[in-house]
């Protein structure tokens, strides 16, 4: 007996409904998922979306994940040095004025704003009062000066609305770090002993500009951020990987070929499309297939008004009207000329 080639196990028979099998393979265990979430160690404000909510987020192709996370790996020279990893984290950590301000005093009669800063927060973020004042001058085009416990901004106006607007803008202002990177923490890989950073943001493009960051390994769970930076092929791989990782966290085993097929279908057009009515299901060529999913009346009225023709080549539309579906044995069509029928001898050899 010939030895079976291991690749034979991955062959697919002609007419096999791979899309239906992929949908069932993900959909069935999806109903068994436990809706739970876990806290990301070291980042108190971040709860990572997991389980079914994360699967829905991915297949619906949401523009931004509800809990973006970036895994930042460091260059070999600093990867095993905790102090240098901490320095790199300070360059990345998104620090805004409201993170370091204790109090804001608005003096409308003199047209001045005083921001009292938290020295302990300044020290932990590696920011000085002079840097804060300089940032106010450059970012908001205002005139500020340093005082013992903070910064005083001279507005040169007593207009209440202008002073209040300047205060609001100032409190939202980025003081240091990377815009959209969020707060991060340092972790250690037990197998290699190297340190890496986990940040509660997805501005991977900005993070990669920081010195000491290894661009070849740094990644994020934001599929659209990967798409914008690296293109559709990388987004497809990221989507498949995120689906696989989410299912693995729930101790659910699904053949990765099914997940790859879903990722392929969502990215085949060159952009990322969800599987719902605003994506793949809503763009099917078949009128009946679109109508069977959602917004039935809308699709039927539109098809009638514009004279659409349904070729009835898919699975959904044939099930809907009770015809044989074009999969498996139903995908085989036998064609013969009428004249050739007379030439065929009946079984048994008799005429």
N, C-alpha and C positions, 0 to 999 in steps of 0.2 A: 504494500500500500504506500503510495507516494506521501511524503511528508507534507503536511499542510503549511502553506506560506502564511505567516502571521498577517500579511497585508490582505489576505483573502477575507479576513473578518471585517474589513472596512469597506468592502465592495457593496454597492447598492444595486439591486435588481432594477431592470427597466420597468418603468411604470410605478415604482414604489412612491407613495405619497410622503416624501420626506418633510414637507412643510407641516402636514397634519401631525405627523409623529413628533416633530420638534415642538409644536404647540402643546400637544398633550403631555410630552415629557417635562415641560416646564410648568404648564398649567395645573396638572394634578398635584405635584408636590407643593405648588404655591398655595393651594387651599389648606395644606397641612401645616403651613408655617406658623410659628409662634410670633405674634406681634410684640416684639420686645426691642429695647434699645439699650446700649451700654455706654457708660461714660468713658471718654477718652482720657486715660491716665495723665494727670499733670495739667490738663486744660479744663478748668472747672466750668467754663461757660459753654463748652462744646459737647453736644450729645450727637454721636454718630448715628445716622439713620441706617437701619439694618432690616433684614427680613423682607416681608412682602412690601412695605412702603418703599424700600429701596428698589426692589424689582420694578414696581409700578413707575417709579421716578425714571428709571433707565429706559424701559420700553415705551414710555410716553414721550421720551426725548425732551425732558424739561430743560430749559435753557440754563438754569442754575440749580445745582443740588441744594437741598435744604441745609445740609451740613457739609460744606466744602472742606477738604483736608488735603494738604500737600505734604508729601514725604520728601524731605530734603537731605540728600547725601552729600558728604563733604569730600574734598580732595584728600588724597592719601597722606599728605604732609600734616594735615590737621585733624584727620578723622579719628585718631586715637588720643588726642589731646583735649581733655575736658575744658580747660580754660579757653583755648582757641575756638572750640565749638561754641562756648558761651559768648565769646566776642562776636562770632558770626551771627548768632541768634539775635543779639542786640541790634545788629545792622538790619535784620529782617523784620523784627517785631514792629507791628504797626502801632505807633503811639500818637494819639490825638490829644489836643489840649485838654479836653474834658477828663482824660485819664490821669493827668498830672496836676490839675487845678483843684485847690481846696475850696476857694470861694471867688466869686466875681462881683466887684463893686462898681456900679454905674453912677457917675456923678454928672447928672444932666445939667446942673447949673454951671459947671466948669467945662463941660464937654470932654470928660475924661473917663477912661475905663481902667480899673485896676484889677489885675488877675493875681491872686495870692496862690503861690505854687506850693505843692507838697514836696519838700526837700527829700524825703525818704523815697518817694516815687521817682523823682529825678535821678537819684543815685542808682536805684535799681535798674532804670532804663538806660543809664549812661548818657544822660542829657544835662547840659548846664543851662543856667538861667539866661546867659548871653546868647546861647544857641536858639532859645525860645524867642527872645526879642528879635534876633536877626531873621528868624523864620516869619514872624509877624510882619516885619518891614517888607520882605520880599514877596511873600504869598498874598498879602492883603493890601500892600502899598499904603501902609500906615506908618505913623511916626511913634516909636516906642522907646522907652528908656528903662534901664534896670534899677530896681530898688532892692532893699535888703531881703524882703520876703516875696518878691515877685516882679511883675512887669507893669508899667503904667503906659497906657496908650493915649496920646493926645489926638482927639478927633477934629479939632478946629471947627467944631459946630456944636450948637445946643439943640439941634433938631432931634427930638426923642426917637422918631422912627429910624433915622440914620444910625444913631448910637445903638439902638436895640438890634438892628440888622447886622451891624459890625460885631456885636457881642456874640450873636448866634453863629455867624460865619467863623469867628475866632475859635469858638469852642469845638467846632467840627474840624478845624484845621489840622492837617497832618504835621506833626512836629519832627518825627524821625521814623525811620524804617521804610518799608515798601508798601505802597498803596494797595489795599486789598489782600495783604498777606495775613492779616489777623495776628493773634497771639500764638506763640509757639512754646514748645518744651523740648528738652533734650532727652533722648532715649539711647539705650545701648543695645547693640546686637550681641546677644550672648554667644552666638557661634563664632563670630569674627572678632568680637571685642571692640569694634569701632563704634563711635558715637554718630548719631544722625538726629535730625530735627523733624518734629511733626508740628505743622502750622495749621491753624484753623482758618485758612483762606485758600484761594485758588489762583492768585495772580502769579502763575508759574513763570511767565515771561519776565516779570519784574524781579522775581526771586533769583532767576538764573543770571541776572546781571551783577549780583553781589559776589565780591571776591571770596574765593574759598569754596564755592558751591560746585559740586560735580554735576555738570549739565547732562552727562550721559545716563545717570541713574535717577535723577530727581523726577518725580512724577506726582500726579494729582488724581483725585477721584472725579474731577470735573471733566466730563467727556468733551464738552464744547470748548473748554480751554485748550485741551489737547488738539482738537480739530483746528482751532484758530492758529496755533503755533506750529504744529507739525503736519497738518493736512489730514485728508479723509482716511488714508490707510492706517495711520497711527490711531485715529479716532475709532476705527473699526476694531482694532486690536484692544484698545482700552475698554470699549463697550463689552466685548466678549469676556475680557479679564474681570471686569467689575461684576458681571452676571455670575461668572464662575465663583468668584470670591464670596459674593453674598450668599449663594446657595451653600457653599462649603462651611460658612460660619454657622449655618443652621443645621449642619450635619446631613445635608441632602446631596446625594450623588446623582448627577445628571451628566450623560455623555457630552463632552465638550463640543462634539460635532453639531449637536442641536443648538447650542449657544452660539457657535460660529455662524450657523445658518441664519439665525435671527439677526446677528450683527451685520452679516452680509446683506440681508434684505433691507435693513434700515439705512445702510450707507451706499447701496448700489448706485443711487442717482448722483453721487458726488457730494451730497449734503446729508445731514443726519435727520431722518424722518421717524416720527413715532409710528406705532402700529395701529393707532386709533383712527377716528373719522377725519382728523386733520392731517393724517399721514397716509400710510399704505392702504388701509381699508377704504378710506374716502377717495382714493385715486385709482381704484380698480377700473378696468375697461368695461366690465360687465355692469349693466344697470341693476340687474337683480342682486348681484353680489354686494353692491353698494347699499341697496335698499334693505337687504337682509341684516345688515349690521346695525345701523342707526339712521334716524331721520328718513324713514321709509317713504312717507308721503312726498317729501321734498324731492327725492331722487326720481320717483315715478312721474311726478308732474313735470319736472325738468326734462326728462327723457321724452315724454309725450309732446311737450311744447317744441322741442328742437329735433324731433324725429330721429332719436338715437336708435341704433340697431344693436341687439345683443347677440354676439356670435355663439353663445352657450358653450364655451370651451373650458370653463373652469369647473371646480367641484361644487361650490356653494350654489351657483345658479341652477345646476342640473338637479341637485337634491331638492331645491325649492319647487321645481316644476315636475318632479317625479321621473326624470330621465336617468339613464345609466350614466354614472359618473366616469370621466375619462382618466381613471387610474387603475393600476393592476391589469386584469384581463380586459377591462373596459377601455383601455388605451389602444387596443389592437383593432384596426379596421381592415376588413377584407373586401377588396374591390375586384369585380370580374365583369367582363362584357357579356351582354345578353346572348350574343351569338355563340360564345364559348360554352354556355350551359348545355347546349345540345351535344357537344363533343364529350362531355363527362359521362363515363360509363357508370351505371348504378352498381352498388356493391353486389358481389356475387358473380359478376361478369355477364349477366343476362341483359339483353337489349330491351 
